[in-house]
Amino acid sequence: MFETLSDRLTSVFSSLRSKGRLSDADIDATCREIRIALLEADVALPVVRAFVARVKERARGAEVSQALNPAQQVVKIVNDELIEVLGGETRRLRYAKTPPTVIMLAGLQGSGKTTLAGKLARWLREQGHAPLLVACDLQRPNAVQQLSVLAERAGVHVYAPEPGNGVGDPVEVARRSIEHARHQQHDMVIIDTAGRLGIDQEMMKQAADIRDAVTPDEILFVVDAMIGQDAVTTAQAFMDGVGFDGVVLTKLDGDARGGAALSVRHITGRPIMFASTGEKLEDFDAFHPDRMASRILDMGDILTLIEQAQKTFDEQEAAKMAGKLASGENFTLDDFLEQMMMVRRMGPIKNLLGMMPGMGQMREQLNQVDERDLDRVAAIIRSMTPAERADPKIIKGSRRERIARGSGVTVTEVSNLVTRFFEAQKMMKRMASGIGIPGMPGGRKAKAQKKAKKGRRVSGDPRKAALGKAGSPAAQDGAAKPPSGLGLGALSGKLPPGIELPPGFDPSKLRFPGKK
């Protein structure tokens, strides 16, 4: 959604990094490029003017002129202002003191209200709530049936007493749904209302009547992020006609320029609360202004990546797998397949990599990522026998041909997978032993420290052992000097039976390194 804006802003800031000090001309040129980038992204003109004015004012202040790195300070200013434009901080849902909490959805037809109702219900269910979907869009054909299907997929209940398709009173359905939710012990009610292709009085009146009938705790305005400047006009009309408490952006995965997201909050004064980033029910989450600003400036979104991993990975399984990875032993192709499937459940690989900082500069490479490669790897592993997965060393010529036929790939692809697995296994064993990794248990540094503690090796020859003890650093420092006049009788008593020193041997007369 924000690729064009992100690319323009990244190029603007890259030209600043080579400057040790920013002049007024540099600041003016930078703000001019930022203005062009925002206008190209279809951001509303009043928003652009206010944004650029604040950036220019702060860039000419003391926080930049006295900074050690002025370019980074300008990036920080733009990041702060983007967060402010997007809402400042994450806005949470307000819950009713006495359940159920009523959430009413409003917006134009085609903005994705009904689908979003299912996504929101699923999200609330994962938060530990018991939501109820209410079908109050009785005008659009099959809207009631669509909501029922979404409710089943989301694992929640739906209240749809009327068939829809122009039959039934949506205000009465909304009113009765509250009592139904109390009886069935639902603590959240999500009301899906009707929309139109454009703003009209009938739609506004119906939405206002539903609002007055149920007194919702939250009215969410659902807006299609791809409609550009029309989003601002529509939002203002709904604000005047019905009123709303928060905004929900849909279709953020589209290829539009994304100006609506940066404009709606500034124009209406209402925060963006949720964002829909795909077609699946799980492609939905709370909107975080700081994380979105970080993505726009190509600084990554590590927090969202961590949250997705925590949702996907089972703690016990992750701990078990971490133990295998740490030991470097017993890591089989079954484990490899399990890890790969867990990563796939987190979402498209391209999206996951896109959350890493600096990935905007590698967008062409990310676009070449083919999700089907993982499917081919999974097919190859699943075409193996349990014995082959546990011990890939037995996969020779005839076995590779059979696996290739079973998975629909070439023998070369099977060979490459086995080779890469062996390389990964070796790498894990090296990491487990700490070879080449300072500070790791068993690593070079640890081994050196261990050797230093052991000191010099003691020879098996008693005569050399005596020399070694006498020439040790401790002996040289005087802590364990050989006593003067040490004779044969004194030394021979400490030797093993049957071993004698040469006649006339006196260790006190030996010259050791570093001793005069």
Secondary structure, 3 states (H helix, E strand, C coil): CCHHHHHHHHHHHHHHCCCCCCCHHHHHHHHHHHHHHHHHCCCCHHHHHHHHHHHHHHHCCHHHHCCCCHHHHHHHHHHHHHHHHCCCCCCCCCCCCCCCEEEEEECCCCCCHHHHHHHHHHHHHHCCCCEEEEECCCCCCCHHHHHHHHHHHHCCEEECCCCECCECCHHHHHHHHHHHHHHCCCCEEEEECCCCCCCCHHHHHHHHHHHHHHCCCEEEEEEECCCCHHHHHHHHHHHHHCCCCEEEEECCCCCCCCHHHHHHHHHHCCCEEEEECCCCCCCEEECCHHHHHHHHCCCCCHHHHHHHHHHHCCHHHHHHHHHHHHHCCCCCHHHHHHHHHHHHHCCCHHHHHHCCCCHHHHHHHHHCCCCHHHHHHHHHHHCCCHHHHHCHHHCCHHHHHHHHHHHCCCHHHHHHHHHHHHHHHHHHHHHHHCCCCCCCCCCHHHHHHHHHHHCCCCCCCHHHHHHHHHCCHHHHCCCCCCCCCCCHHHHHCCCCCCCCCCCCCCHHHCCCCCCC
